[in-house]
Amino acid sequence: MSGLEFHHVGVGTVLFEAAIATYVDLGYKLVTSVDDEALDVRIAFLSGPSGPLLEIVSPLGPDGPLRALLKKQALPSPYHTCYATRDLLLSGEMLRSKGFLQLGPPRPAAALGNAPITYHYHHAIGLLELVENPRLGQ
Amino acid sequence: MVRAQVLEIIRNNLVEILDNDQLQVGEQTSANEVEDWDSLNHVRLLISLEAVLNIRFEPEETASAGNIGELIDLILTKRQ
């Protein structure tokens, strides 16, 4: 995709530590782990011998962004893909022109050095995240 | 377009999204009163309404509205 670089797959689960342990057992290495109070989620990034980064996402509180997926019993599962961009606004406009709806204003992501992120929903593919100039583990 | 027409369009789209043809809603109905009208289905509703009504919602408008009456207010401001 124009101007976008694949960054990670987001995996939602309530079993945060067990999910990390399972991926480590599969050969992944834990890069960083934070409790992001502002986003109301626990986040861990893992890198593997091949393929994209994995992001483990677990709820911190009862009203976090995973609530709807949990109620549908849709977790644990991959539930979003994330792309890095140099220009969040420009990439957001590109997605808008292709039928995505941006969910809320940009917010800083603690696990990515407070890089701004946005979520975009498309009726056919679900959630896509954008992150501007991510700084993993900083 | 009058409020009653917008209400009917919202109801028809909710019926489709929630797969509930018995759904009854009014202007005072809020999402937390309707089974399965969660944040994801609310986003699906907004995307459907954009297509049907030829309007665009801004990012800050995608959080669940207080009730359907407030959503109608928002839509009517975009249709002016």
Backbone of each chain as ProteinMPNN parsed JSONL, in Angstrom:
{"seq_chain_A": "MSGLEFHHVGVGTVLFEAAIATYVDLGYKLVTSVDDEALDVRIAFLSGPSGPLLEIVSPLGPDGPLRALLKKQALPSPYHTCYATRDLLLSGEMLRSKGFLQLGPPRPAAALGNAPITYHYHHAIGLLELVENPRLGQ", "coords_chain_A": {"N_chain_A": [[0.836, -1.198, 0.0], [0.389, 2.229, -0.695], [2.776, 4.308, 0.709], [2.685, 3.026, 3.155], [3.965, 0.804, 5.611], [4.129, -2.519, 6.582], [3.571, -3.285, 9.995], [2.714, -4.692, 12.441], [0.831, -7.541, 13.695], [-2.093, -7.575, 15.58], [-2.998, -9.301, 18.461], [-5.658, -10.233, 20.354], [-6.374, -11.026, 23.743], [-7.386, -12.354, 26.921], [-5.635, -13.622, 28.484], [-2.896, -12.603, 29.206], [-0.141, -12.98, 30.175], [0.126, -15.716, 29.705], [-0.212, -15.846, 26.961], [2.05, -14.469, 26.046], [4.031, -16.193, 27.041], [3.471, -18.467, 25.566], [4.03, -17.706, 22.909], [6.75, -17.136, 23.228], [7.643, -19.67, 23.764], [7.286, -20.668, 21.263], [9.37, -19.592, 19.928], [9.559, -16.86, 19.729], [10.713, -13.566, 20.783], [10.402, -11.476, 23.608], [9.924, -8.085, 23.215], [9.025, -5.638, 24.31], [6.927, -4.603, 27.032], [4.065, -3.11, 28.292], [1.782, -1.426, 30.512], [-0.762, 0.354, 29.314], [-2.319, 2.9, 30.431], [-3.833, 4.999, 29.401], [-4.924, 4.027, 27.021], [-6.222, 1.92, 28.075], [-5.34, -0.747, 28.069], [-3.222, -3.675, 28.26], [-0.079, -4.146, 26.788], [2.088, -6.048, 24.766], [4.977, -6.496, 22.801], [6.312, -8.777, 20.477], [9.02, -10.299, 18.789], [9.818, -12.408, 16.042], [11.611, -15.156, 14.465], [11.008, -14.905, 11.822], [8.758, -13.13, 9.659], [6.109, -10.766, 10.628], [6.087, -8.4, 13.433], [4.48, -9.288, 16.529], [1.705, -8.188, 18.394], [0.546, -8.388, 21.567], [-2.518, -7.912, 23.071], [-4.326, -7.016, 25.873], [-7.174, -6.518, 28.013], [-7.182, -3.824, 30.388], [-9.047, -2.636, 32.1], [-12.64, -2.985, 32.726], [-14.02, -1.634, 30.733], [-12.613, -1.343, 28.396], [-11.16, -1.157, 25.02], [-11.469, -3.702, 23.971], [-13.855, -4.745, 24.735], [-16.251, -5.254, 23.225], [-15.441, -7.321, 21.518], [-14.786, -9.275, 23.354], [-17.262, -9.785, 24.498], [-18.528, -10.936, 22.371], [-17.262, -13.291, 22.368], [-15.06, -13.506, 20.746], [-12.412, -13.579, 21.148], [-9.575, -15.475, 22.376], [-7.759, -14.11, 19.621], [-6.224, -13.078, 16.508], [-6.92, -9.7, 15.643], [-6.491, -7.238, 14.509], [-4.599, -5.483, 11.956], [-1.551, -3.654, 11.597], [-0.083, -0.744, 10.245], [2.824, 1.136, 9.558], [3.426, 4.589, 9.094], [4.708, 7.612, 7.618], [3.222, 9.835, 7.698], [0.51, 10.405, 9.364], [-1.936, 11.73, 9.001], [-2.156, 12.047, 6.214], [-2.12, 9.358, 5.371], [-4.381, 8.47, 6.678], [-6.346, 9.905, 5.314], [-6.076, 8.711, 2.841], [-6.968, 6.118, 3.424], [-9.586, 6.751, 4.11], [-10.641, 7.489, 1.665], [-10.897, 5.057, 0.571], [-12.956, 3.791, 1.774], [-12.737, 3.344, 4.51], [-13.531, 4.041, 7.93], [-12.476, 6.35, 10.255], [-11.81, 5.81, 13.663], [-12.198, 7.824, 16.084], [-9.928, 10.423, 17.355], [-6.297, 10.844, 16.794], [-4.139, 9.058, 19.085], [-1.638, 8.777, 21.644], [0.624, 5.996, 21.726], [1.888, 4.149, 24.222], [3.582, 1.913, 24.177], [4.925, 2.205, 21.851], [6.749, 4.276, 21.95], [5.2, 6.483, 22.459], [4.239, 7.195, 19.989], [1.855, 8.529, 17.679], [-1.291, 6.954, 17.121], [-3.952, 5.653, 15.08], [-7.184, 4.152, 14.652], [-8.915, 2.383, 12.115], [-11.857, 1.418, 10.477], [-13.099, -1.005, 8.262], [-15.786, -2.285, 6.4], [-15.419, -4.752, 5.199], [-12.95, -5.822, 5.94], [-12.451, -5.262, 8.571], [-10.641, -4.119, 11.447], [-8.008, -1.781, 11.064], [-4.916, -0.518, 11.968], [-3.084, 2.503, 12.159], [0.198, 3.772, 12.601], [2.315, 6.444, 13.355], [5.598, 6.881, 12.567], [6.767, 4.802, 14.432], [8.376, 3.991, 17.557], [9.688, 1.494, 18.756], [9.809, 0.014, 21.938], [10.858, 2.183, 23.302]], "CA_chain_A": [[0.0, 0.0, 0.0], [1.154, 3.448, -0.88], [3.207, 5.039, 1.897], [2.496, 2.258, 4.377], [4.858, -0.34, 5.811], [3.495, -3.41, 7.559], [4.258, -3.174, 11.281], [2.441, -5.819, 13.33], [-0.503, -8.14, 13.837], [-2.572, -7.469, 16.956], [-3.698, -10.491, 18.957], [-6.38, -9.925, 21.583], [-6.552, -12.145, 24.666], [-7.436, -11.983, 28.343], [-4.555, -14.368, 29.139], [-1.744, -11.83, 28.744], [1.134, -13.643, 30.462], [0.137, -17.03, 29.049], [-0.025, -15.631, 25.523], [3.475, -14.161, 25.842], [4.8, -17.418, 27.29], [3.255, -19.41, 24.462], [4.809, -17.262, 21.742], [8.177, -17.33, 23.545], [7.866, -21.111, 23.585], [7.314, -20.912, 19.814], [10.587, -19.029, 19.356], [9.537, -15.392, 19.708], [11.38, -12.865, 21.886], [9.649, -10.328, 24.113], [10.628, -6.832, 22.948], [8.607, -4.67, 25.318], [5.626, -4.869, 27.636], [3.636, -1.947, 29.078], [0.371, -1.191, 30.795], [-1.088, 1.659, 28.759], [-3.533, 3.325, 31.148], [-4.63, 5.894, 28.561], [-5.668, 3.205, 26.065], [-6.919, 0.921, 28.878], [-4.918, -2.083, 27.633], [-1.851, -4.153, 28.436], [0.494, -4.359, 25.456], [3.428, -6.629, 24.644], [5.433, -6.747, 21.43], [7.235, -9.895, 20.351], [9.582, -10.487, 17.453], [10.115, -13.808, 15.762], [12.687, -15.382, 13.505], [10.553, -14.465, 10.504], [7.419, -12.56, 9.676], [5.919, -9.474, 11.282], [5.958, -8.322, 14.887], [3.179, -9.607, 17.118], [1.299, -7.352, 19.521], [-0.441, -9.004, 22.447], [-3.352, -6.861, 23.656], [-5.265, -7.509, 26.875], [-7.862, -5.408, 28.687], [-6.806, -3.438, 31.746], [-10.283, -2.44, 32.852], [-13.826, -3.628, 32.136], [-14.626, -0.853, 29.651], [-11.584, -1.084, 27.395], [-11.535, -1.279, 23.612], [-11.727, -5.098, 23.575], [-15.089, -5.212, 25.38], [-17.207, -5.82, 22.268], [-14.916, -8.605, 21.038], [-14.89, -10.242, 24.452], [-18.68, -10.146, 24.649], [-18.873, -11.843, 21.267], [-16.4, -14.469, 22.522], [-14.232, -13.533, 19.538], [-11.009, -13.654, 21.576], [-8.35, -14.946, 21.791], [-7.643, -14.176, 18.162], [-5.777, -11.861, 15.816], [-8.105, -8.881, 15.348], [-6.182, -6.069, 13.682], [-3.27, -5.341, 11.369], [-1.06, -2.285, 11.797], [0.874, -0.255, 9.259], [3.55, 2.349, 9.914], [3.405, 5.645, 8.086], [5.424, 8.838, 7.995], [2.25, 10.935, 7.779], [-0.744, 9.791, 9.819], [-3.076, 12.439, 8.41], [-2.225, 11.726, 4.787], [-2.508, 7.953, 5.227], [-5.779, 8.38, 7.102], [-7.177, 10.399, 4.209], [-6.041, 7.689, 1.794], [-7.878, 5.041, 3.846], [-10.961, 7.289, 4.048], [-11.073, 7.46, 0.261], [-11.106, 3.657, 0.202], [-14.112, 3.252, 2.49], [-12.491, 3.152, 5.942], [-14.008, 5.07, 8.852], [-11.53, 6.507, 11.36], [-12.483, 5.734, 14.957], [-11.629, 8.731, 17.066], [-8.735, 11.187, 16.981], [-5.02, 10.17, 17.113], [-3.8, 8.933, 20.504], [-0.275, 8.252, 21.792], [0.755, 4.593, 22.12], [3.042, 4.094, 25.127], [4.497, 0.829, 23.804], [5.617, 2.592, 20.613], [7.409, 5.553, 22.187], [4.152, 7.512, 22.379], [3.901, 7.528, 18.602], [0.399, 8.618, 17.516], [-1.957, 5.87, 16.396], [-5.384, 5.765, 14.807], [-7.833, 2.93, 14.188], [-9.791, 2.598, 10.967], [-12.677, 0.22, 10.28], [-13.667, -1.242, 6.93], [-16.824, -3.31, 6.588], [-15.015, -6.05, 4.653], [-11.714, -6.378, 6.538], [-12.382, -4.997, 10.015], [-9.817, -3.057, 12.019], [-6.652, -1.508, 10.598], [-4.287, 0.515, 12.779], [-1.953, 3.254, 11.612], [1.087, 4.381, 13.594], [3.233, 7.373, 12.705], [6.992, 6.804, 13.018], [6.826, 4.069, 15.713], [9.677, 3.826, 18.214], [9.411, 0.316, 19.574], [10.618, -0.238, 23.116], [11.465, 3.413, 23.84]], "C_chain_A": [[0.871, 1.248, 0.0], [1.479, 4.129, 0.449], [3.087, 4.283, 3.196], [3.462, 1.08, 4.422], [4.258, -1.23, 6.891], [4.282, -3.393, 8.868], [3.979, -4.357, 12.191], [1.021, -6.352, 13.148], [-0.893, -8.048, 15.303], [-3.389, -8.682, 17.343], [-4.354, -10.134, 20.289], [-6.575, -11.168, 22.433], [-6.728, -11.606, 26.078], [-6.294, -12.648, 29.107], [-3.211, -13.792, 28.687], [-0.436, -12.597, 28.929], [1.224, -14.988, 29.734], [0.348, -16.894, 27.544], [1.443, -15.333, 25.217], [4.305, -15.437, 25.986], [4.671, -18.409, 26.137], [4.061, -19.005, 23.228], [6.313, -17.397, 21.998], [8.549, -18.793, 23.351], [7.94, -21.484, 22.104], [8.519, -20.257, 19.138], [10.611, -17.512, 19.264], [10.302, -14.835, 20.902], [10.539, -11.655, 22.294], [10.485, -9.063, 23.923], [10.297, -5.789, 24.004], [7.22, -5.038, 25.824], [5.26, -3.674, 28.508], [2.151, -2.045, 29.399], [0.062, 0.226, 30.343], [-2.414, 2.113, 29.359], [-4.432, 4.175, 30.245], [-5.481, 5.109, 27.565], [-6.431, 2.081, 26.758], [-6.605, -0.513, 28.429], [-3.506, -2.388, 28.13], [-1.33, -4.542, 27.057], [1.845, -5.054, 25.595], [3.74, -6.794, 23.163], [6.443, -7.873, 21.444], [7.736, -9.958, 18.911], [9.961, -11.943, 17.275], [11.228, -13.932, 14.751], [12.299, -14.979, 12.09], [9.176, -13.841, 10.665], [7.327, -11.293, 10.495], [5.999, -9.564, 12.8], [4.566, -8.783, 15.298], [2.933, -8.652, 18.279], [0.25, -8.116, 20.321], [-1.194, -7.882, 23.154], [-4.34, -7.501, 24.622], [-5.942, -6.333, 27.56], [-7.253, -5.121, 30.052], [-8.044, -3.318, 32.612], [-11.464, -3.056, 32.129], [-14.398, -2.903, 30.934], [-13.65, -0.552, 28.522], [-12.052, -1.372, 25.983], [-11.816, -2.712, 23.155], [-13.095, -5.597, 24.055], [-16.046, -5.892, 24.397], [-16.744, -7.186, 21.764], [-15.024, -9.67, 22.119], [-16.332, -10.715, 24.616], [-19.12, -11.112, 23.553], [-18.097, -13.153, 21.344], [-15.525, -14.653, 21.28], [-12.746, -13.589, 19.867], [-10.789, -14.925, 22.37], [-8.299, -15.144, 20.287], [-6.898, -12.951, 17.65], [-7.004, -11.026, 15.473], [-7.778, -7.572, 14.653], [-4.793, -6.209, 13.074], [-2.858, -3.883, 11.504], [0.002, -1.945, 10.757], [1.521, 1.029, 9.767], [3.496, 3.323, 8.745], [4.253, 6.816, 8.566], [4.462, 10.0, 8.193], [0.877, 10.35, 8.094], [-1.958, 10.417, 9.13], [-3.264, 12.05, 6.952], [-2.673, 10.279, 4.576], [-3.956, 7.741, 5.66], [-6.727, 8.836, 6.014], [-7.22, 9.386, 3.068], [-7.004, 6.542, 2.141], [-9.337, 5.499, 3.75], [-11.499, 7.196, 2.632], [-11.362, 6.042, -0.207], [-12.164, 2.989, 1.078], [-13.887, 2.954, 3.954], [-13.07, 4.323, 6.727], [-13.039, 5.152, 10.023], [-12.276, 6.588, 12.678], [-11.757, 6.624, 15.958], [-10.377, 9.426, 16.581], [-7.463, 10.403, 17.279], [-4.766, 10.166, 18.615], [-2.381, 8.376, 20.61], [-0.285, 6.803, 22.271], [2.034, 4.434, 22.94], [4.062, 3.044, 24.681], [5.314, 1.165, 22.566], [6.244, 3.969, 20.757], [6.466, 6.734, 22.089], [3.913, 8.015, 20.96], [2.374, 7.584, 18.464], [-0.151, 7.467, 16.681], [-3.409, 6.257, 16.119], [-5.893, 4.392, 14.382], [-8.84, 3.278, 13.101], [-10.548, 1.299, 10.711], [-13.194, 0.175, 8.843], [-14.64, -2.407, 7.035], [-16.373, -4.691, 6.115], [-13.799, -6.657, 5.35], [-11.564, -6.069, 8.017], [-11.399, -3.894, 10.368], [-8.422, -2.994, 11.401], [-6.122, -0.351, 11.438], [-3.189, 1.21, 11.981], [-1.117, 3.777, 12.768], [2.099, 5.237, 12.847], [4.608, 7.275, 13.348], [7.139, 6.091, 14.361], [8.242, 3.918, 16.232], [9.528, 2.709, 19.234], [10.373, 0.213, 20.748], [11.283, 0.98, 23.709], [10.528, 4.066, 24.84]], "O_chain_A": [[1.937, 1.296, 0.615], [0.582, 4.481, 1.215], [3.364, 4.847, 4.255], [3.739, 0.445, 3.405], [3.919, -0.762, 7.978], [5.511, -3.476, 8.859], [4.923, -4.979, 12.677], [0.155, -5.717, 12.546], [-0.105, -8.407, 16.178], [-4.343, -9.054, 16.659], [-3.666, -9.772, 21.243], [-6.902, -12.237, 21.918], [-6.261, -10.51, 26.387], [-6.013, -12.281, 30.248], [-2.489, -14.402, 27.899], [0.292, -12.837, 27.965], [2.279, -15.348, 29.212], [1.009, -17.729, 26.927], [2.012, -15.865, 24.263], [5.17, -15.723, 25.159], [5.627, -19.096, 25.778], [4.692, -19.842, 22.583], [7.068, -17.735, 21.086], [9.622, -19.115, 22.842], [8.565, -22.477, 21.731], [8.677, -20.353, 17.921], [11.582, -16.938, 18.772], [10.515, -15.526, 21.898], [10.035, -10.913, 21.45], [11.613, -8.978, 24.407], [11.192, -5.13, 24.533], [6.445, -5.699, 25.133], [6.044, -3.264, 29.364], [1.374, -2.658, 28.667], [0.566, 1.19, 30.92], [-3.487, 1.763, 28.868], [-5.657, 4.078, 30.322], [-6.624, 5.478, 27.294], [-7.2, 1.365, 26.115], [-7.483, -1.376, 28.411], [-2.709, -1.486, 28.385], [-2.029, -5.175, 26.265], [2.653, -4.684, 26.447], [2.879, -7.181, 22.373], [7.32, -7.928, 22.306], [6.997, -9.71, 17.958], [10.368, -12.622, 18.219], [11.731, -12.932, 14.24], [13.167, -14.738, 11.252], [8.519, -14.012, 11.692], [8.333, -10.795, 10.999], [5.98, -10.651, 13.377], [3.607, -8.687, 14.532], [3.843, -8.348, 19.051], [-0.814, -8.45, 19.8], [-0.583, -7.005, 23.764], [-5.092, -8.403, 24.255], [-5.349, -5.261, 27.677], [-6.858, -6.033, 30.778], [-8.084, -3.838, 33.727], [-11.308, -3.593, 31.032], [-15.183, -3.483, 30.184], [-13.849, 0.403, 27.77], [-13.193, -1.779, 25.765], [-12.347, -2.915, 22.063], [-13.453, -6.748, 23.806], [-16.585, -6.961, 24.683], [-17.553, -8.099, 21.602], [-15.319, -10.83, 21.831], [-16.587, -11.898, 24.844], [-19.962, -11.983, 23.77], [-18.255, -14.024, 20.488], [-15.28, -15.77, 20.825], [-11.911, -13.641, 18.964], [-11.73, -15.421, 22.989], [-8.722, -16.168, 19.749], [-6.931, -11.897, 18.285], [-8.025, -11.573, 15.056], [-8.69, -6.856, 14.241], [-3.935, -6.932, 13.581], [-3.702, -2.987, 11.524], [0.867, -2.76, 10.439], [0.854, 1.896, 10.331], [3.519, 2.933, 7.578], [4.483, 6.987, 9.763], [4.823, 11.022, 8.775], [0.175, 9.865, 7.207], [-2.887, 9.717, 8.728], [-4.375, 11.762, 6.508], [-3.503, 10.002, 3.71], [-4.672, 6.927, 5.077], [-7.783, 8.238, 5.807], [-8.247, 9.215, 2.411], [-7.749, 6.059, 1.288], [-10.212, 4.728, 3.357], [-12.665, 6.866, 2.42], [-11.991, 5.838, -1.245], [-12.256, 1.762, 1.118], [-14.757, 2.366, 4.596], [-13.095, 5.455, 6.246], [-12.799, 4.157, 10.707], [-13.248, 7.333, 12.809], [-10.801, 6.192, 16.602], [-9.823, 9.078, 15.538], [-7.534, 9.38, 17.96], [-5.112, 11.109, 19.327], [-1.963, 7.589, 19.761], [-1.098, 6.426, 23.115], [3.136, 4.568, 22.408], [5.268, 3.262, 24.796], [6.293, 0.481, 22.265], [6.271, 4.745, 19.802], [6.856, 7.833, 21.696], [3.439, 9.133, 20.762], [1.672, 6.773, 19.068], [0.438, 7.062, 15.679], [-4.003, 7.072, 16.825], [-5.151, 3.578, 13.831], [-9.517, 4.305, 13.15], [-9.963, 0.216, 10.725], [-13.657, 1.175, 8.294], [-14.346, -3.406, 7.691], [-16.896, -5.7, 6.587], [-13.634, -7.876, 5.351], [-10.637, -6.566, 8.657], [-11.324, -2.869, 9.691], [-7.75, -4.012, 11.237], [-6.794, 0.667, 11.602], [-2.46, 0.572, 11.222], [-1.658, 4.18, 13.798], [2.667, 4.815, 11.84], [4.765, 7.553, 14.537], [7.587, 6.699, 15.333], [9.187, 3.742, 15.463], [9.276, 2.95, 20.415], [11.589, 0.311, 20.583], [12.183, 0.846, 24.538], [10.856, 5.11, 25.403]]}, "seq_chain_B": "MVRAQVLEIIRNNLVEILDNDQLQVGEQTSANEVEDWDSLNHVRLLISLEAVLNIRFEPEETASAGNIGELIDLILTKRQ", "coords_chain_B": {"N_chain_B": [[-35.434, 16.026, 4.272], [-37.114, 14.441, 6.903], [-37.284, 13.952, 10.505], [-38.572, 11.559, 11.139], [-38.178, 10.009, 8.892], [-35.412, 9.652, 8.908], [-35.134, 8.258, 11.29], [-36.425, 5.885, 10.589], [-34.689, 4.938, 8.627], [-32.397, 4.525, 10.168], [-33.376, 2.543, 11.87], [-33.933, 0.481, 9.997], [-31.364, -0.124, 9.087], [-30.173, -0.964, 11.457], [-31.688, -3.243, 11.959], [-30.774, -4.902, 9.94], [-28.007, -5.076, 10.555], [-27.975, -6.065, 13.163], [-29.388, -8.304, 12.806], [-32.105, -8.632, 13.493], [-35.283, -8.617, 13.046], [-37.397, -7.907, 14.555], [-36.876, -5.673, 15.903], [-37.475, -2.811, 17.848], [-37.27, 0.585, 18.026], [-36.871, 3.951, 19.25], [-36.621, 7.552, 19.37], [-35.584, 7.964, 21.9], [-34.164, 5.743, 22.474], [-31.154, 4.179, 23.46], [-27.87, 2.852, 22.705], [-27.0, 1.036, 24.645], [-29.315, -0.1, 25.503], [-30.114, -1.894, 23.67], [-29.829, -5.154, 22.602], [-26.752, -6.478, 21.577], [-26.037, -4.145, 20.253], [-23.263, -2.987, 20.133], [-19.982, -1.395, 20.37], [-18.645, -2.098, 18.012], [-20.734, -2.821, 16.274], [-21.961, -0.385, 16.218], [-20.159, 1.15, 14.765], [-20.368, -0.193, 12.341], [-22.991, 0.5, 11.759], [-22.724, 3.285, 11.365], [-21.102, 3.336, 9.067], [-22.849, 2.156, 7.231], [-24.879, 4.082, 7.252], [-23.524, 6.259, 6.205], [-23.245, 5.478, 3.555], [-25.906, 5.145, 2.7], [-27.095, 7.64, 3.167], [-25.407, 9.411, 2.037], [-23.446, 10.9, 3.483], [-20.764, 12.038, 5.669], [-19.08, 10.909, 8.497], [-17.141, 12.364, 11.076], [-13.959, 11.574, 12.704], [-14.177, 12.061, 15.502], [-16.838, 11.761, 15.864], [-17.543, 9.149, 15.951], [-17.831, 7.699, 18.26], [-20.199, 6.015, 20.361], [-23.419, 7.399, 20.086], [-25.433, 9.355, 22.377], [-28.213, 8.776, 22.354], [-30.686, 7.609, 19.967], [-32.046, 9.824, 19.05], [-30.148, 11.877, 19.317], [-28.329, 11.009, 17.446], [-29.858, 11.308, 15.15], [-30.1, 14.1, 15.174], [-27.416, 14.772, 14.629], [-27.088, 13.67, 12.074], [-28.948, 15.159, 10.597], [-27.799, 17.685, 10.675], [-25.75, 17.316, 8.933], [-27.037, 16.951, 6.575], [-27.976, 19.353, 5.771]], "CA_chain_B": [[-35.659, 14.77, 4.998], [-37.629, 14.723, 8.249], [-36.732, 13.087, 11.56], [-39.18, 10.221, 11.086], [-37.541, 9.26, 7.804], [-34.073, 9.266, 9.363], [-35.337, 7.213, 12.294], [-36.753, 4.638, 9.89], [-33.454, 4.474, 7.978], [-31.543, 3.977, 11.23], [-33.957, 1.259, 12.313], [-33.744, -0.53, 8.957], [-29.953, -0.528, 9.08], [-29.926, -1.741, 12.675], [-32.317, -4.559, 11.758], [-29.858, -5.674, 9.093], [-26.724, -5.296, 11.236], [-28.181, -6.882, 14.367], [-30.141, -9.491, 12.388], [-33.257, -8.675, 14.399], [-36.361, -7.909, 12.362], [-38.413, -7.512, 15.54], [-36.313, -4.541, 16.637], [-38.276, -1.6, 17.976], [-36.476, 1.672, 18.604], [-37.395, 5.308, 19.121], [-35.58, 8.578, 19.533], [-34.987, 7.906, 23.232], [-33.424, 4.488, 22.624], [-29.692, 4.266, 23.388], [-27.249, 1.591, 22.292], [-26.879, 0.06, 25.737], [-30.624, -0.71, 25.743], [-30.402, -2.817, 22.567], [-28.912, -6.291, 22.615], [-25.75, -6.59, 20.501], [-25.642, -2.855, 19.676], [-22.011, -2.656, 20.809], [-19.186, -0.389, 19.665], [-18.357, -2.552, 16.648], [-21.946, -2.698, 15.463], [-22.229, 1.04, 16.024], [-19.323, 1.573, 13.635], [-20.994, -0.74, 11.125], [-24.167, 1.334, 11.49], [-22.297, 4.573, 10.801], [-20.643, 3.105, 7.692], [-24.056, 1.959, 6.414], [-25.589, 5.357, 7.126], [-22.751, 7.101, 5.275], [-23.548, 5.053, 2.187], [-27.33, 5.346, 2.38], [-27.483, 9.047, 3.252], [-24.38, 10.22, 1.367], [-22.855, 11.82, 4.463], [-19.481, 11.58, 6.22], [-18.871, 11.136, 9.92], [-15.777, 12.703, 11.46], [-13.446, 10.609, 13.697], [-14.681, 12.306, 16.864], [-18.279, 11.485, 15.898], [-17.77, 7.71, 15.807], [-18.201, 7.094, 19.537], [-21.634, 5.791, 20.429], [-24.22, 8.575, 20.42], [-26.194, 9.184, 23.608], [-29.398, 8.008, 21.966], [-30.958, 7.719, 18.531], [-32.421, 11.203, 18.774], [-28.924, 12.656, 19.117], [-27.763, 10.585, 16.16], [-30.671, 11.967, 14.122], [-29.668, 15.506, 15.163], [-26.126, 14.842, 13.956], [-27.295, 13.386, 10.646], [-29.674, 16.263, 9.963], [-26.875, 18.81, 10.473], [-24.928, 16.987, 7.765], [-27.88, 16.932, 5.38], [-28.424, 20.717, 5.471]], "C_chain_B": [[-36.075, 15.078, 6.435], [-37.139, 13.652, 9.23], [-37.271, 11.659, 11.454], [-38.544, 9.361, 9.995], [-36.148, 8.781, 8.232], [-34.17, 8.146, 10.39], [-35.606, 5.866, 11.614], [-35.517, 4.065, 9.192], [-32.507, 3.867, 9.012], [-32.076, 2.617, 11.672], [-33.698, 0.172, 11.26], [-32.305, -1.033, 8.911], [-29.602, -1.344, 10.316], [-30.516, -3.148, 12.56], [-31.364, -5.468, 10.982], [-28.588, -6.051, 9.862], [-26.886, -6.248, 12.419], [-28.946, -8.166, 14.058], [-31.338, -9.706, 13.316], [-34.413, -7.902, 13.775], [-37.525, -7.549, 13.289], [-37.992, -6.247, 16.297], [-37.267, -3.347, 16.649], [-37.43, -0.544, 18.673], [-37.196, 2.993, 18.399], [-36.273, 6.285, 19.366], [-34.893, 8.501, 20.891], [-34.142, 6.645, 23.433], [-31.923, 4.731, 22.522], [-29.114, 2.875, 23.132], [-27.228, 0.566, 23.427], [-28.217, -0.577, 26.114], [-30.942, -1.787, 24.709], [-29.354, -3.92, 22.535], [-28.038, -6.286, 21.361], [-25.413, -5.269, 19.814], [-24.399, -2.383, 20.451], [-21.207, -1.683, 19.943], [-18.878, -0.808, 18.23], [-19.588, -2.416, 15.755], [-22.342, -1.239, 15.271], [-21.404, 1.583, 14.85], [-19.91, 1.054, 12.321], [-22.229, 0.083, 10.741], [-23.759, 2.649, 10.83], [-21.837, 4.411, 9.357], [-21.844, 2.897, 6.762], [-24.78, 3.274, 6.188], [-24.848, 6.31, 6.192], [-23.136, 6.766, 3.83], [-24.987, 5.396, 1.795], [-27.669, 6.838, 2.272], [-26.49, 9.993, 2.572], [-23.846, 11.313, 2.291], [-21.524, 11.243, 4.912], [-19.434, 11.901, 7.7], [-17.399, 11.429, 10.173], [-15.303, 11.73, 12.55], [-14.024, 10.798, 15.091], [-16.174, 12.038, 16.993], [-18.575, 9.991, 15.894], [-18.036, 7.003, 17.131], [-19.721, 6.97, 19.585], [-22.36, 7.071, 20.828], [-25.0, 8.294, 21.702], [-27.459, 8.384, 23.371], [-29.672, 8.263, 20.481], [-31.369, 9.138, 18.149], [-31.197, 12.076, 18.528], [-28.244, 12.276, 17.804], [-28.54, 11.222, 15.006], [-30.282, 13.441, 14.016], [-28.384, 15.658, 14.352], [-26.294, 14.656, 12.454], [-27.957, 14.57, 9.951], [-28.775, 17.493, 9.775], [-26.011, 18.575, 9.236], [-25.729, 17.031, 6.466], [-28.325, 18.331, 4.972], [-27.636, 21.281, 4.291]], "O_chain_B": [[-35.441, 15.896, 7.102], [-36.648, 12.596, 8.831], [-36.543, 10.686, 11.648], [-38.39, 8.15, 10.151], [-35.76, 7.647, 7.952], [-33.384, 7.199, 10.363], [-35.071, 4.836, 12.026], [-35.321, 2.85, 9.169], [-31.893, 2.828, 8.768], [-31.315, 1.661, 11.827], [-33.287, -0.936, 11.605], [-32.06, -2.224, 8.719], [-28.829, -2.299, 10.239], [-29.912, -4.121, 13.011], [-31.176, -6.637, 11.32], [-28.149, -7.201, 9.825], [-26.049, -7.122, 12.649], [-29.133, -9.012, 14.932], [-31.553, -10.796, 13.847], [-34.521, -6.688, 13.946], [-38.515, -6.96, 12.855], [-38.68, -5.812, 17.221], [-37.791, -2.932, 15.615], [-36.937, -0.761, 19.78], [-38.02, 3.138, 17.496], [-35.118, 5.898, 19.547], [-33.745, 8.923, 21.027], [-33.477, 6.504, 24.46], [-31.466, 5.412, 21.604], [-29.787, 1.862, 23.319], [-27.417, -0.628, 23.196], [-28.26, -1.485, 26.944], [-31.926, -2.513, 24.852], [-28.154, -3.657, 22.453], [-28.524, -6.114, 20.243], [-24.597, -5.249, 18.892], [-24.48, -1.5, 21.304], [-21.69, -1.209, 18.914], [-18.852, 0.032, 17.331], [-19.492, -1.953, 14.619], [-22.984, -0.892, 14.279], [-21.896, 2.375, 14.047], [-19.944, 1.768, 11.319], [-22.482, 0.332, 9.562], [-24.374, 3.077, 9.853], [-22.144, 5.252, 8.511], [-21.856, 3.401, 5.639], [-25.241, 3.558, 5.082], [-25.475, 7.084, 5.468], [-23.326, 7.655, 2.999], [-25.243, 5.877, 0.692], [-28.433, 7.247, 1.398], [-26.695, 11.206, 2.532], [-23.801, 12.489, 1.929], [-21.189, 10.105, 4.583], [-19.713, 13.027, 8.11], [-16.519, 10.82, 9.564], [-16.124, 11.129, 13.242], [-14.327, 9.825, 15.782], [-16.721, 12.08, 18.095], [-19.74, 9.598, 15.839], [-18.424, 5.835, 17.138], [-20.437, 7.728, 18.931], [-21.973, 7.745, 21.782], [-25.205, 7.138, 22.07], [-27.747, 7.431, 24.094], [-28.97, 9.039, 19.831], [-31.069, 9.599, 17.048], [-31.205, 12.92, 17.632], [-27.654, 13.124, 17.134], [-27.95, 11.628, 14.005], [-30.148, 13.976, 12.915], [-28.269, 16.543, 13.504], [-25.714, 15.396, 11.659], [-27.57, 14.939, 8.843], [-28.963, 18.257, 8.829], [-25.593, 19.524, 8.573], [-25.155, 17.137, 5.382], [-28.98, 18.492, 3.943], [-27.864, 22.419, 3.884]]}, "name": "protein", "num_of_chains": 2, "seq": "MSGLEFHHVGVGTVLFEAAIATYVDLGYKLVTSVDDEALDVRIAFLSGPSGPLLEIVSPLGPDGPLRALLKKQALPSPYHTCYATRDLLLSGEMLRSKGFLQLGPPRPAAALGNAPITYHYHHAIGLLELVENPRLGQMVRAQVLEIIRNNLVEILDNDQLQVGEQTSANEVEDWDSLNHVRLLISLEAVLNIRFEPEETASAGNIGELIDLILTKRQ"}
